[in-house]
Amino acid sequence: MDDIHTLRRILADCRTIAVVGLSANWHRPSYFAAKYMQDHGYRIIPVNPAYEEVLGERCYPDLKSIPEPVDMVDIFRRAEQVPPIVDDAIAIGAKVVWMQLGVINEEAAARAREAGLEVVVDRCVKIEHGRLFGGLNWMGVNTKVISAKRPTVRR
């Protein structure tokens, strides 16, 4: 998905994010991205059977164990591991499946779309948030977002 308006809407509306494959190691991309989103007001729910807690939040072994509604399922797993995660995302009523950079499974993406979920493939939630909500352009990065007005973030 390359539509700036849709990505911006998803990031503005999806405030509760279940991060599948979230590592407790600070140097891992999943930790870095989840910490950034948490610092920007998002509710992060870690999903990884290896941990009890990550980023000060209780960690769940799988999506179906989460006792609260989830807006987005952010996937940090290998592409071949995505289909059952998408099935669980559909089962719990998530609105969006987001496959991180390098995670591409078109079959699972099609299944999610057929079930009514929005799907983002091969993009980083942290990078897109910074690009679309004004973090990257301050560092001179060409965000390809042209506007005379800064978008507001609903909280």
C-alpha angles and dihedrals in degrees: 000000000000099000107123094200093053093047090048091049092049092050092046095047103037103074098157114064126184106204110206111205095018109168125212089218108104093214095058117100092235092057093045093050095044092047090051092051092045089051088053095057103270122136106237119201112191117219114193127117091213095071141054094201139009127181090359091301129112110258120224126208093226142355095263090061093062108107097203137058117279123207099189135021109208110197123211097170135104115280094249090057094055103085098070090043090054090048089054092046089055091046094053094047100247115172098212138030112202118190112200127232110304093014107115124160110154094182092057091043091054091049090052092049091049088054090053100258123133113238132208116187132194097001134114116236091211094050092046092049091051092045096047101036100045108266102112101043091065088065094052097259115149100237094180087230111124116194139132089212130063113233116242121233116223113222 
